[in-house]
Amino acid sequence: MPAIQPLDLNRFPLYFVYKRKSVSEEQFKNIFHAHQGIELLLVHEGMGTLIVNQRSYDIRPGTVCVFQPYQLHDVRMNVSESQPFVRSIVHYEPAHYESYFDKWPNLQSFFKHLHKGKLHSPYRFGPEAMERLSEILLGLDERIPALSKDRYFEEFSLFLLVFFRMFMQVWEQKQPDESGLRETRTPHPAEKIMEWVERHYREPLRLERMSKELHLSAHHLSHLFKENTGSSITDYWTAKRMQQAVLLLLSGDSPVARIAEEVGIANCSHFCKQFKTHFGETPYRYRKRWQDTFKS
């Protein structure tokens, strides 16, 4: 039975595993599923079948699968002690990271293509290309244990920039003439809501306006978003504001009151309260701690 698997990619901005090993078929129930965000599945070892877009594909070492937001897919592996399934997974919400690519237009275009374009998944790469990608994945895997939660966005955004730079290089070498780069797919309604929030989070949240512009009732908007992401629109709206506030706090010396206005919160006290609820400390202490860390 198909299932939408809600993932809290709003609170935990990137899900990552490096060379996870499975030796039992019990983990693969042959169930079609979909989820929020982009999932990159890199196969290091193992053989099996992928079913996506009403087609089946062989999976073998060197395969990279790109699952777009809410795209139904099923991975069926032939797993045993002698033939394990070893894979790495990078799973993220594109809306959280697109702005980090603003200064690199070619890289940003490739980043957008993976979640908005029509793809011909899966893709197969040679040992050298997989080794180059694996080195970047290993680096993140070694850094994660020492990370505090308030450093996740910075570390993950830097990782994605480096990873996609390498991924774009091996991608272009493998399929330089992919015509799908000029094609776009129809986004899922939950994606449209996220894109709308990205454009309007600095303004007061008005479900009536959102529903009018997205041509869905306010009730349906809320229910659909909660069902597919596990988060309410209000919580996502707040998370986006807090994410942007962190970027402004750490990238300059603007007063906290000014930053509050930049993210759409006119009352500085209310902003500080929301920030502390979200990160466990006030924006003043957050910035000072980062400045002290940098000095040391």
Summary of the structure (lengths in Angstrom):
residues: 296
radius of gyration: 20.4
end to end distance: 54.4
largest distance: 61.5
contacts: 869
relative contact order: 0.12
helix: 53%
strand: 19%
